Amino acid sequence: MLSLKRIIRLYKLYSERMSQINDFSSKVGYTFAYIRGTLQSLKFKNKALICTMGKLRVYQKACGSIHVDNFVDFGPNVLLSVWSSDIKHSALLTIGSMSHIGARTEIHVGDKITIGKHVRIGWDCVIMDRDYHPLAGHDIEKTAPVVLEDNAWIGCRVIVLKGVTIGHDAVVGAGSVVTKNVEPNTMVVGNPAKVVKKGLPSQTFPIQIESCL
């Protein structure tokens, strides 16, 4: 059960978020998006104050769980597919507070994908820790955890493949295919993605958000 202190805290954070929007109709739209998203969070492992700007497609079996923190924004038609082909192992998707998932982006979890705080993911991206098919001579597909650390920025139409860690404050250029780890504060572009710039500045969080409700 929510405490009065937590409710007041969340309301203040919500008010601060709304104060950044000048247009009244946009405020109304976002308010309904938060109501819709918070109701949709009932499908997750935890309840959270999240924003869904359209349909959120969730494909989750008993062998998968989703944990989303407060003030995560989902664009229209985002897909969260979380399930394990190994019945002895549970798949887990975790998304930190203040992150944004762009329209039509798909996240496919067969083992574990962790998205940090204030991560920006563009539209039409694909992030997957699995192959969706076993290798020759194997009964179970190969998976490897994916991590997107705090403040990472992922451009539109990026593909992130299994076993990749993208460091904090890193930038992945639009249309890139990431097959190897990206160091913090580094920009990569291309297919396969290669380093084009190092020493990017670290960002500060705009506001501090408590974890789940």
C-alpha positions as CSV (number, residue, x, y, z in Angstrom):
1,M,0.0,0.0,0.0
2,L,1.3,3.5,-0.9
3,S,2.1,5.8,2.0
4,L,0.9,9.4,2.1
5,K,4.5,10.5,1.9
6,R,5.1,8.6,-1.3
7,I,1.9,9.8,-2.9
8,I,2.8,13.4,-2.1
9,R,6.3,12.8,-3.5
10,L,5.0,11.3,-6.7
11,Y,2.5,14.2,-7.1
12,K,5.3,16.8,-6.8
13,L,7.4,15.0,-9.4
14,Y,4.4,14.7,-11.7
15,S,3.7,18.5,-11.2
16,E,7.3,19.3,-12.0
17,R,7.1,17.2,-15.2
18,M,3.9,18.9,-16.3
19,S,5.4,22.4,-15.6
20,Q,7.9,21.7,-18.4
21,I,4.9,21.6,-20.9
22,N,3.4,24.9,-21.9
23,D,0.5,23.8,-24.1
24,F,-2.7,23.0,-22.1
25,S,-3.9,20.3,-24.6
26,S,-0.5,18.6,-24.3
27,K,-0.8,18.6,-20.5
28,V,-4.2,16.9,-20.8
29,G,-2.8,14.4,-23.3
30,Y,0.1,13.5,-21.1
31,T,-2.1,13.2,-18.0
32,F,-4.2,10.6,-19.8
33,A,-1.1,8.9,-21.1
34,Y,0.2,8.6,-17.5
35,I,-3.1,7.2,-16.3
36,R,-3.2,4.7,-19.2
37,G,0.5,3.7,-18.6
38,T,0.1,3.3,-14.8
39,L,-2.8,1.0,-15.4
40,Q,-0.8,-1.0,-18.0
41,S,2.0,-1.3,-15.4
42,L,-0.3,-3.8,-13.6
43,K,1.1,-6.3,-16.1
44,F,4.6,-5.8,-14.7
45,K,6.4,-7.1,-11.7
46,N,5.8,-3.8,-10.0
47,K,3.3,-0.9,-10.3
48,A,4.8,2.3,-11.6
49,L,3.9,5.8,-12.7
50,I,4.7,5.5,-16.5
51,C,3.6,7.2,-19.7
52,T,2.3,5.3,-22.7
53,M,1.6,7.5,-25.8
54,G,-0.2,4.7,-27.6
55,K,-0.6,1.0,-27.5
56,L,2.1,-0.9,-25.5
57,R,2.4,-4.4,-26.7
58,V,3.5,-6.8,-24.0
59,Y,4.2,-10.5,-24.7
60,Q,5.2,-12.1,-21.4
61,K,5.0,-15.7,-20.3
62,A,5.2,-17.1,-16.8
63,C,8.9,-17.6,-17.3
64,G,9.4,-13.8,-17.8
65,S,9.1,-10.7,-15.7
66,I,9.2,-6.9,-16.4
67,H,10.3,-4.3,-13.9
68,V,9.8,-0.6,-14.9
69,D,10.6,2.3,-12.6
70,N,8.6,5.6,-12.5
71,F,8.4,8.2,-15.3
72,V,9.4,5.9,-18.1
73,D,7.9,7.0,-21.4
74,F,6.8,4.5,-24.1
75,G,6.1,5.7,-27.6
76,P,3.2,4.1,-29.7
77,N,3.4,0.4,-30.5
78,V,6.5,-0.4,-28.5
79,L,6.9,-4.2,-28.1
80,L,8.2,-5.8,-24.9
81,S,8.7,-9.6,-25.5
82,V,10.0,-11.3,-22.3
83,W,10.1,-15.0,-22.0
84,S,12.7,-17.8,-21.8
85,S,13.0,-20.8,-24.0
86,D,14.5,-22.6,-21.0
87,I,11.7,-23.4,-18.5
88,K,14.3,-23.6,-15.7
89,H,15.3,-20.0,-16.2
90,S,13.3,-16.8,-16.0
91,A,13.8,-13.9,-18.4
92,L,14.0,-10.4,-16.9
93,L,13.6,-6.9,-18.4
94,T,14.5,-3.9,-16.2
95,I,14.0,-0.3,-17.2
96,G,15.2,2.6,-15.0
97,S,13.4,5.8,-14.2
98,M,13.2,8.7,-16.7
99,S,14.0,6.5,-19.7
100,H,12.3,6.9,-23.0
101,I,11.5,4.1,-25.5
102,G,10.7,5.4,-29.0
103,A,7.7,4.4,-31.2
104,R,7.7,0.9,-32.6
105,T,10.9,-0.1,-30.8
106,E,11.1,-3.8,-30.0
107,I,12.8,-5.3,-26.9
108,H,13.3,-9.1,-27.0
109,V,14.4,-10.7,-23.8
110,G,15.3,-14.4,-23.4
111,D,17.7,-14.0,-20.5
112,K,18.2,-10.5,-19.2
113,I,18.2,-6.9,-20.5
114,T,18.9,-4.0,-18.2
115,I,18.2,-0.4,-19.3
116,G,19.5,2.2,-16.8
117,K,18.1,5.6,-15.8
118,H,17.6,8.4,-18.3
119,V,18.3,6.3,-21.3
120,R,17.0,7.6,-24.6
121,I,16.1,5.1,-27.3
122,G,14.9,6.3,-30.7
123,W,12.1,4.9,-32.8
124,D,12.2,1.6,-34.7
125,C,15.1,0.2,-32.7
126,V,15.6,-3.5,-31.9
127,I,17.3,-4.6,-28.7
128,M,17.7,-8.4,-28.2
129,D,19.7,-10.8,-26.1
130,R,18.7,-13.8,-28.1
131,D,18.8,-15.5,-31.5
132,Y,15.3,-17.0,-31.5
133,H,16.8,-20.3,-32.8
134,P,19.3,-22.8,-31.4
135,L,22.6,-23.4,-33.0
136,A,23.3,-26.7,-34.8
137,G,23.5,-29.5,-32.2
138,H,21.9,-27.6,-29.4
139,D,18.4,-27.8,-28.0
140,I,18.2,-24.3,-26.6
141,E,19.0,-21.0,-28.3
142,K,22.0,-19.0,-27.2
143,T,21.4,-15.9,-25.1
144,A,23.6,-13.3,-23.5
145,P,22.6,-10.3,-21.3
146,V,22.4,-6.8,-22.7
147,V,23.0,-3.7,-20.6
148,L,22.3,0.0,-21.5
149,E,23.9,2.0,-18.7
150,D,22.6,5.4,-17.4
151,N,22.3,8.3,-19.8
152,A,23.0,6.2,-22.9
153,W,21.5,7.7,-26.1
154,I,20.4,5.2,-28.9
155,G,19.6,6.7,-32.2
156,C,16.6,5.7,-34.4
157,R,16.7,2.3,-36.2
158,V,19.6,1.0,-34.2
159,I,20.0,-2.8,-33.6
160,V,21.7,-3.9,-30.4
161,L,22.6,-7.6,-30.4
162,K,23.1,-10.1,-27.6
163,G,26.0,-9.8,-25.1
164,V,26.5,-6.1,-25.6
165,T,27.0,-3.5,-22.9
166,I,26.6,0.2,-23.8
167,G,28.4,2.3,-21.3
168,H,26.9,5.4,-19.5
169,D,26.7,8.6,-21.5
170,A,27.5,6.8,-24.7
171,V,25.9,7.7,-28.0
172,V,25.0,5.2,-30.8
173,G,24.3,6.8,-34.2
174,A,21.2,6.2,-36.2
175,G,21.0,3.0,-38.2
176,S,24.0,1.4,-36.4
177,V,24.3,-2.3,-35.6
178,V,26.0,-2.8,-32.3
179,T,27.7,-6.2,-32.0
180,K,30.4,-5.3,-29.4
181,N,30.6,-3.4,-26.1
182,V,30.6,0.4,-26.2
183,E,32.7,2.2,-23.7
184,P,31.3,5.0,-21.5
185,N,31.3,8.6,-23.0
186,T,31.9,7.2,-26.5
187,M,30.1,7.7,-29.8
188,V,29.8,4.8,-32.3
189,V,28.2,4.6,-35.7
190,G,27.9,2.2,-38.6
191,N,27.3,-1.5,-39.4
192,P,29.1,-2.9,-37.4
193,A,29.3,0.1,-35.1
194,K,32.7,1.6,-34.7
195,V,34.1,4.3,-32.5
196,V,34.1,7.8,-34.0
197,K,34.6,9.9,-30.9
198,K,35.7,9.5,-27.3
199,G,35.5,11.7,-24.2
200,L,31.8,12.8,-24.5
201,P,30.7,14.8,-21.4
202,S,28.7,13.0,-18.7
203,Q,25.1,14.2,-18.1
204,T,23.4,15.0,-14.9
205,F,19.9,13.7,-14.1
206,P,17.3,16.5,-14.5
207,I,15.4,15.3,-11.3
208,Q,15.9,12.5,-8.9
209,I,13.2,9.9,-9.0
210,E,12.4,7.3,-6.4
211,S,12.2,3.7,-7.6
212,C,9.0,1.8,-8.0
213,L,5.7,2.6,-6.3
